[in-house]
Amino acid sequence: MLCWVAVGPTATWAALRLAGLDRGPLVQAFAFTPYVAGWSIIALALAAALRRWGPAAVAALAVVALLGAVAPRALASSQPATTGPTIRVLTANLLAGSADAATLVELVRRHRVDVLAVQEFTPDAQAALDRLGLDRLLPHRQLNPHIGTPDSGLYSRWPLSDVGIRHNRGQGGWGFSQAYGTVTVPGAPPVRVESAHPSAPSALDQVGAWRADLTTQPPATPDGELRILAGDFNATLDHGPLRALLRTGYVDAADATGSGLTGTWGPYDGDLIPPVTIDHVLVDRRIAVRAVKVLHLPDSDHRPVLATLRLPTP
């Protein structure tokens, strides 16, 4: 009985994950799949140590299924042989503008960031960032600051064109905004960059909005312009809608470099929630990902993600 108590939940989780049944309360639960994958190994070891071969066989299947889904994120994958310029893209959720502005500007300066996407962007945050010199480091911008959590901004070292603000539908027609623009990088084709922020599945009545917002994110255009989506997706690679978005022609930068299991959110408000990976830089598969770093930003519940990318030539 003890073995089945240990093995049963992991086997059930593996079946649900493989079936893509991220519905209702399972949406939040699926974010913790990497932790369940780790527990599945312990369950298998327990069943094998007790020589309970039935539970051990089921546990082994669960291990294969869960590690097959999760382990590749810790392994770097081959990248396209691009020869264009290198750019550095940073995304940061500012927690309703409360994140430490001085640290963010220092991160931009120290890491020579070329494009910055921010979420939960407020007028006070904009003023603080410019006061600290962000307007000189990244002079081109498309900003939509408002009080609270709904809005976003995009900063660039290079000129921006075709700029705009896209609004997610959210719950009841209200959703987060996403600033976008086409970045003109010398020696490379134009790149459309968008500060992504779909709704969070924070409650059961928000799950529909979460799914709708992810489903309506701009797809990659493998035969057209280059695209980058960078932001707080409120989803991990264990969520079906995000995987579907990747299948349009994006690559998750952290996953591509073997950093896909580094948590970017949590613990939140002191709650004992293990970190999960919901902040991403998604890049067109024609762009080579050279490195990804998950950084620290005081007074935010998210960790910024920095991706070093090499673009193709025109």
C-alpha positions as CSV (number, residue, x, y, z in Angstrom):
1,M,0.0,0.0,0.0
2,L,2.8,2.4,0.9
3,C,4.3,2.0,-2.6
4,W,1.1,2.7,-4.4
5,V,0.6,5.8,-2.2
6,A,4.0,7.0,-3.4
7,V,3.7,5.9,-7.0
8,G,0.0,6.6,-7.8
9,P,0.1,10.4,-7.8
10,T,3.2,10.6,-10.0
11,A,1.7,8.1,-12.4
12,T,-1.6,10.0,-12.6
13,W,0.3,13.3,-13.0
14,A,2.3,11.8,-15.9
15,A,-0.8,10.6,-17.6
16,L,-2.5,14.0,-17.3
17,R,0.6,15.8,-18.5
18,L,1.1,13.6,-21.5
19,A,-2.6,14.0,-22.4
20,G,-2.3,17.8,-22.1
21,L,-5.2,18.1,-19.7
22,D,-4.2,21.4,-18.3
23,R,-7.8,22.4,-17.3
24,G,-9.3,24.0,-14.2
25,P,-7.1,23.7,-11.1
26,L,-4.6,21.6,-13.1
27,V,-3.4,24.7,-14.9
28,Q,-1.7,26.0,-11.8
29,A,-0.6,22.5,-10.7
30,F,1.1,21.8,-14.1
31,A,3.6,24.6,-13.4
32,F,5.2,22.3,-10.8
33,T,5.7,19.3,-13.1
34,P,9.5,19.5,-12.8
35,Y,9.2,18.9,-9.1
36,V,6.9,16.0,-9.6
37,A,9.4,14.5,-12.1
38,G,12.0,14.6,-9.3
39,W,9.7,12.9,-6.9
40,S,8.9,10.2,-9.4
41,I,12.5,9.0,-9.2
42,I,12.2,8.8,-5.4
43,A,9.0,6.8,-5.8
44,L,10.6,4.4,-8.2
45,A,13.6,3.9,-5.9
46,L,11.2,3.2,-3.0
47,A,9.3,0.6,-4.9
48,A,12.4,-1.0,-6.2
49,A,14.0,-1.1,-2.7
50,L,10.9,-2.8,-1.3
51,R,10.9,-5.2,-4.3
52,R,7.3,-4.3,-5.2
53,W,7.6,-4.9,-8.9
54,G,4.1,-3.9,-9.9
55,P,4.4,-0.4,-8.4
56,A,8.0,-0.2,-9.6
57,A,6.9,-0.9,-13.2
58,V,4.3,1.8,-13.0
59,A,6.8,4.2,-11.4
60,A,9.3,3.5,-14.1
61,L,6.8,4.5,-16.8
62,A,6.0,7.7,-14.9
63,V,9.7,8.5,-14.7
64,V,10.2,8.0,-18.4
65,A,7.2,10.1,-19.2
66,L,8.0,13.0,-16.8
67,L,11.7,13.1,-17.4
68,G,11.1,12.9,-21.1
69,A,9.0,16.1,-20.9
70,V,11.3,17.9,-18.4
71,A,14.9,16.8,-18.8
72,P,15.5,18.3,-22.3
73,R,15.2,21.8,-20.7
74,A,18.5,21.2,-18.9
75,L,20.3,20.2,-22.1
76,A,21.5,22.7,-24.7
77,S,20.4,22.2,-28.3
78,S,22.1,23.0,-31.6
79,Q,21.6,26.4,-33.0
80,P,21.4,27.8,-36.5
81,A,24.7,29.0,-38.0
82,T,23.9,32.7,-38.1
83,T,26.4,35.3,-39.0
84,G,24.6,38.5,-38.2
85,P,25.0,40.9,-35.3
86,T,24.6,39.9,-31.6
87,I,21.8,41.5,-29.6
88,R,20.9,41.2,-25.9
89,V,17.2,41.1,-24.9
90,L,16.1,41.6,-21.3
91,T,12.6,41.1,-20.0
92,A,11.5,42.2,-16.5
93,N,8.2,42.2,-14.6
94,L,8.2,45.3,-12.4
95,L,5.5,44.2,-9.9
96,A,3.1,47.1,-10.5
97,G,6.1,49.4,-10.8
98,S,7.6,48.6,-7.4
99,A,10.8,46.9,-8.7
100,D,14.0,48.6,-7.9
101,A,14.6,51.0,-10.8
102,A,18.3,51.6,-10.0
103,T,19.0,47.8,-10.2
104,L,17.2,47.5,-13.5
105,V,19.1,50.4,-15.1
106,E,22.4,48.9,-13.7
107,L,21.5,45.5,-15.3
108,V,20.9,47.3,-18.6
109,R,24.2,49.1,-18.4
110,R,26.3,46.1,-17.1
111,H,25.0,43.6,-19.5
112,R,24.9,46.0,-22.5
113,V,21.2,45.3,-23.1
114,D,19.9,46.3,-26.5
115,V,16.2,45.7,-26.1
116,L,14.3,45.8,-22.8
117,A,10.7,44.5,-22.4
118,V,8.9,45.5,-19.2
119,Q,5.6,44.4,-17.8
120,E,3.4,45.9,-14.9
121,F,4.8,49.2,-16.0
122,T,3.7,52.4,-14.3
123,P,4.2,56.2,-14.8
124,D,6.3,56.3,-11.6
125,A,8.5,53.4,-12.9
126,Q,9.0,55.3,-16.2
127,A,10.0,58.5,-14.4
128,A,12.4,56.7,-12.1
129,L,14.1,54.8,-15.0
130,D,14.6,57.9,-17.0
131,R,15.9,59.8,-14.0
132,L,18.5,57.1,-13.6
133,G,19.6,57.3,-17.2
134,L,17.6,54.6,-19.1
135,D,16.5,57.2,-21.7
136,R,20.2,57.6,-22.6
137,L,21.0,53.9,-22.7
138,L,17.9,52.9,-24.6
139,P,16.6,56.1,-26.3
140,H,14.0,54.5,-28.6
141,R,10.8,53.3,-26.9
142,Q,7.1,52.4,-27.2
143,L,5.6,52.8,-23.7
144,N,2.1,52.3,-22.2
145,P,2.4,53.1,-18.5
146,H,-0.6,53.0,-16.2
147,I,-1.0,52.6,-12.4
148,G,-1.3,49.0,-11.4
149,T,-0.4,45.8,-13.2
150,P,-1.9,46.0,-16.7
151,D,0.6,47.8,-18.9
152,S,3.9,47.3,-20.5
153,G,6.8,49.0,-22.3
154,L,9.5,48.4,-24.9
155,Y,12.9,50.1,-25.0
156,S,15.5,49.8,-27.7
157,R,19.1,50.9,-28.4
158,W,18.1,51.1,-32.1
159,P,15.2,52.8,-33.9
160,L,11.7,51.4,-33.6
161,S,9.1,51.5,-36.3
162,D,5.6,50.1,-36.8
163,V,5.0,50.5,-33.0
164,G,1.8,49.9,-31.2
165,I,0.0,48.5,-28.2
166,R,-1.9,45.2,-28.3
167,H,-4.5,44.5,-25.7
168,N,-5.2,41.0,-24.5
169,R,-8.8,40.1,-23.9
170,G,-8.4,39.0,-20.3
171,Q,-11.4,38.4,-18.1
172,G,-14.5,40.3,-19.2
173,G,-12.7,42.0,-22.0
174,W,-10.0,43.5,-19.8
175,G,-6.5,42.3,-20.1
176,F,-2.8,43.2,-20.0
177,S,-1.4,45.3,-22.7
178,Q,1.6,44.4,-24.8
179,A,3.9,47.1,-26.3
180,Y,5.5,46.1,-29.6
181,G,7.7,47.5,-32.3
182,T,10.0,46.6,-35.2
183,V,13.7,47.0,-34.3
184,T,16.1,48.0,-37.0
185,V,19.5,46.4,-36.1
186,P,22.4,47.4,-38.4
187,G,23.4,44.4,-40.5
188,A,20.3,42.3,-39.8
189,P,16.7,42.0,-41.1
190,P,14.1,44.0,-39.1
191,V,12.9,42.2,-36.0
192,R,9.5,42.6,-34.4
193,V,9.7,42.5,-30.7
194,E,6.7,42.4,-28.3
195,S,6.5,42.6,-24.5
196,A,4.3,39.6,-23.7
197,H,2.0,39.5,-20.8
198,P,-1.0,37.1,-21.1
199,S,-3.5,36.8,-18.2
200,A,-2.5,34.8,-15.1
201,P,-4.5,31.7,-14.1
202,S,-4.7,33.1,-10.6
203,A,-8.2,31.7,-10.0
204,L,-10.5,29.2,-11.7
205,D,-12.6,31.9,-13.3
206,Q,-9.4,33.3,-14.9
207,V,-8.3,30.1,-16.7
208,G,-10.4,30.8,-19.8
209,A,-8.9,34.3,-20.2
210,W,-5.4,32.8,-19.6
211,R,-5.9,30.2,-22.4
212,A,-7.4,32.8,-24.8
213,D,-4.6,35.2,-24.3
214,L,-1.9,32.6,-24.9
215,T,-3.8,31.3,-28.0
216,T,-3.9,34.8,-29.5
217,Q,-0.2,35.6,-29.0
218,P,1.4,36.6,-32.3
219,P,2.6,33.4,-34.0
220,A,6.0,33.1,-35.4
221,T,6.3,33.7,-39.2
222,P,9.0,31.3,-40.3
223,D,8.8,32.5,-43.9
224,G,8.4,36.2,-43.1
225,E,9.7,38.7,-40.6
226,L,11.7,37.7,-37.6
227,R,9.8,37.9,-34.3
228,I,10.7,37.9,-30.6
229,L,8.2,37.6,-27.8
230,A,9.7,38.4,-24.4
231,G,7.9,38.7,-21.1
232,D,5.8,37.2,-18.3
233,F,3.8,34.5,-20.0
234,N,2.2,33.2,-16.8
235,A,2.9,29.7,-18.3
236,T,5.6,27.1,-18.3
237,L,6.7,24.6,-20.9
238,D,4.3,22.1,-19.3
239,H,1.3,24.1,-20.4
240,G,-0.2,23.2,-23.8
241,P,-1.0,26.7,-25.1
242,L,2.6,27.8,-24.7
243,R,3.9,24.6,-26.4
244,A,1.4,25.3,-29.2
245,L,2.8,28.8,-29.6
246,L,6.3,27.4,-29.8
247,R,5.2,25.1,-32.6
248,T,4.4,28.0,-34.8
249,G,8.2,28.5,-35.2
250,Y,9.5,29.9,-31.9
251,V,12.3,28.6,-29.7
252,D,12.4,29.1,-26.0
253,A,15.8,30.7,-25.4
254,A,16.3,29.2,-21.9
255,D,15.3,25.8,-23.1
256,A,17.7,26.1,-26.1
257,T,20.6,26.8,-23.8
258,G,19.9,24.2,-21.1
259,S,18.6,26.8,-18.6
260,G,15.0,25.9,-19.0
261,L,14.5,24.7,-15.4
262,T,15.7,27.9,-13.7
263,G,12.7,29.4,-11.8
264,T,11.7,33.0,-12.6
265,W,8.7,33.5,-10.2
266,G,8.2,32.7,-6.5
267,P,8.1,32.5,-3.6
268,Y,5.4,35.1,-3.6
269,D,4.4,37.3,-0.6
270,G,6.4,35.0,1.6
271,D,4.4,31.9,0.7
272,L,6.3,28.7,0.4
273,I,5.8,28.3,-3.3
274,P,8.8,26.7,-5.1
275,P,10.0,28.8,-8.1
276,V,8.5,28.1,-11.5
277,T,9.6,29.2,-14.9
278,I,7.0,31.5,-16.4
279,D,9.1,34.3,-17.8
280,H,10.4,33.5,-21.3
281,V,12.2,34.9,-24.3
282,L,10.7,33.2,-27.4
283,V,12.7,33.8,-30.6
284,D,12.3,32.9,-34.2
285,R,13.9,29.6,-34.9
286,R,16.2,31.3,-37.5
287,I,17.8,33.2,-34.6
288,A,20.7,31.6,-32.7
289,V,20.5,31.7,-28.9
290,R,24.0,32.1,-27.5
291,A,23.3,32.4,-23.8
292,V,20.6,33.0,-21.2
293,K,20.9,34.4,-17.7
294,V,18.2,34.6,-15.0
295,L,19.0,37.7,-12.9
296,H,17.8,39.3,-9.7
297,L,15.6,42.4,-9.4
298,P,14.8,43.6,-5.8
299,D,11.2,44.4,-5.0
300,S,9.8,42.3,-7.8
301,D,8.3,38.8,-7.5
302,H,9.9,37.9,-10.9
303,R,13.5,37.4,-11.9
304,P,14.5,39.1,-15.2
305,V,15.6,36.9,-18.1
306,L,18.5,38.0,-20.3
307,A,19.0,36.3,-23.7
308,T,22.0,36.9,-25.9
309,L,21.0,36.2,-29.5
310,R,22.7,36.2,-32.9
311,L,20.6,37.4,-35.8
312,P,20.8,36.2,-39.4
313,T,22.0,38.5,-42.1
314,P,19.6,40.1,-44.5
